[in-house]
Every structure is written in structure tokens, then in C-alpha cells.
């Protein structure tokens, strides 16, 4: 295949002008990745503590998903969802073992998974209202956007889907108020850790109250694990330490290690909501992507989860003592460091020093490295962040 040569300034500028400006992209073009590193088109290496925003959990070009996808490419690329395929069935079985008794719907992204959650909740309950959290993020399609508690993201896209109320994270009284009128509420949609909203973990007491209230009023409880799930917090699902069992779970990002895959898992209270014809996705459960996702699910075992916890503790402990860090929150390898300054220049300076990191709000540095990150790589990242904050 002839490579596309766009390295000259004029051709690069023209190529970039052909893309709609929906992202504030950094001025680098990533061309290759391996493990916890990526390289740009000039050959420069970066230590990647973004991982596609909590996507490439097993590392770039991870051998297991890579081999599974390659093998499936030689057999079958696509079949309509009018038929069964072996990788899709296997993936549904594997996820059903993790979310015991859960039934899966497959799609291509987290936003689509959350749209499916909204639809199944409405169908199963016969109600329409949604309760979500201030600062929560569930996607940019219209229903998911309407349930996203970040008004800045709504601008220019109204009117949104009506009937959505918002509660303050970890404020049970606020949640009770948002539920009224409870008889109309179909869905409580919560992130176990608000990722885009500042890396704010839900407290167990709040999560348990939400679970009890949902059951009391006849609504369904959905945990949006698009960013926090798939082992990122040290357990397969981030909700596990909270002592609750949701009716619905949404997954995406890390599910297929970078290939586009989303999933809705429905428990016994929710699953009867969908019947043939209620929902669909042309590419949902694609055989190649599902094969890669099976390899990911199988790789998230006790040893990997212990590694996530250990490296997360190392990273959090190291961040807490750095100059300019006010607090560190999160769990496992989904961490946010609240800074005493705007985070944007820190992100840029780290990139200039060969480290890719994220923001989560105006003053929160977000770190979501691959789950396979080594102790030496964590130490290297901490040295770079320390140097940037001290300068």
C-alpha cells in the first residue's frame, strides 16, 4: 500500500483543513504504538498516560487482541445481525459471567451504549424521566448529551430531550429531590467515577442510597462504566467496591483495546424491555472487534487487577507529594490530581517533555495509562510531571 505523504507543511495544513474542527488537537500526528509508548511522524517517542482516554488498557498493539483480530480477519469480517456469529456469542457469554446473568447488546461506542440504556429503561418501565449527576458525562448523541450534566456541552444543540433532572454527586438529599416526581422516573444514570467531570468517585453510601431509591420508586439503575470499567480501577467493574448490583451497565473504551466496541449489559429487571425490532446497530458485535474484545476480557484476571492496584497506588502516592498538587482522587489507574493552577499549560508542557496526559476540568490533571504500565514507567511519568510543576 502506498503511504500517504503529508509531512510537508503545506500538505499537512491542507489535510488538516479537510477535517471538521470538532477537537482541539495537539500538534502531533501519532503513527505507531507499542505497549505504553507511541511515536509521532517525526520519530519522536512519547510515554502514553492517556491510552486513547482509558481505551488501550492492555497497551498499544497488545499481542492477545491483535492475534485474535488477525485470525478473525481471515475468517469473517462482517455478517448482518440478522444472524449469529461465534465471536459475538462468545463475548456475550464472557461478559455474562462477569455481570452474572446479564444479557448483552453490542454497539460501537459508549454514547450508543448509553442511548440503548435510556431506551431499554423507558420500554421496561413505561416511564420517561432520567436522573443523572451534575458533572457527569455520557456521550454526545442527543439522548446521552441530554443526560450529561455539563451545560457547556449543550450550547447550540437545544432543545434537548426533556425530562432529565440532575443531582449533586455524593449528595443523597439532592438525589432524592431530583427523583421527584418518582412515579415518572425510568432511569438513574450514574458514573461510578465521574471521569470527564473531574475524576470524582461515588461514595459507597451515596451509591447504596441510589440503588435503594431506584428499587423503591421502580426505576432502573444504570452504571456508566464506559471510562471506569474493564479493570481500570482494580476490579473488573468499578461499581464492585460500592456494594451494589445495578440493573444496567454500559461499557466501551477499553472493551476491545482500541477497536470500536460498546456494550449494554442488562440484568433481569431490565432485559425484558427489549424485543426484536426495538433497537439495533449495523456494526454492533462485529466479528473482528468481538474477537479482540474476547481476548481483552480473558486477559483481565486477578494478576492484572493486582498490578492495576499496585501501580495505581504508586502513581497516586507519587502525585500527592508533588509541588502544586492539592489532592489526588480516583482509584486504580483512573486518577485525577487537583492542581493549584490551570491544567492546560501543564498538559502541554508534559507533552513537550515526552509524556502524554489529560485534563478533567480547568485544574485537574487526569492520568489513564495502560493497565500494563510498569513501575519504571510510572516513576518516569512522575519525574516529568514533577519537573513541569516545579518549573
Helices and strands as residue ranges (DSSP letters): H 9-17, E 30-34, E 37-40, E 45-48, H 51-54, H 63-73, H 86-98, E 103-107, H 110-125, E 129-133, H 142-146, G 151-153, E 164-167, H 172-179, G 182-184, E 185-190, E 193-194, E 200-201, H 204-217, E 220-224, G 240-242, E 248-251, G 253-256, E 262-266, H 268-271, H 287-299, H 302-320, E 325-331, E 334-339, H 344-352, E 355-356, E 358-359, E 364-367, H 375-390
